[in-house]
Amino acid sequence: MPRRGWALALALALAGCGGSSSMSAQQLRTKAARACTAATQRLDRIPTPKVPSEGAAFLRRGIAALGPEVAALSTLQPGDLGTQWGRARAATEQELKALQASLNGLRAGNDPVVAIKTLQAQLAPLETRASTAWLALKIPACVDT
C-alpha cells in the first residue's frame, strides 16, 4: 500500500470510522472501579464533623472527593451495559447534586442540623438506587461511594 494509503487507513482507524467508541464490559468495570476506589479513598480521609458548624467543610470535602469520580464515570462509554450504566451514573450524579444543594443551603443560612438530616433523607434512596445499579453492573467498588 502506498504511504498515503497507510496514512489514510491509520487516520480512519484512529477516528473509529465504522467502529464503536464504547469499551468492553471488562474495560468499563476496570475503569469505573478505579475511579470509585480513588473516590472512596478520598472520602475515607474526611473526618466526621463533631459540631454542626463543621458541616459546610464536611460537605465541601465530600463534593471535592466525589466530583472527580462523577467526571471520570461520565467519560466512559458503556456499550451493551448502557441502560444499567445510565441508572448507576445518574444516581451517583444525583448524590453529588444533593451534597451541592445542601452546601448551598448552609451558605444561605440554613440550620446545619436540619440541613444534614434533610440531606441524609435525600441520600438514602439515591444510595440504594446507585448501589443496586452498581451491583447489577458487577462494579462493587462503586457501591460505597
Secondary structure, 3 states (H helix, E strand, C coil): CCHHHHHHHHHHHHHCCCCCCCCCHHHHHHHHHHHHHHHHHHHHCCCCCCCHHHHHHHHHHHHHHHHHHHHHHHCCCCHHHHHHHHHHHHHHHHHHHHHHHHHHHHHCCCCHHHHHHHHHHHHHHHHHHHHHHHHHCCCHHHCCC
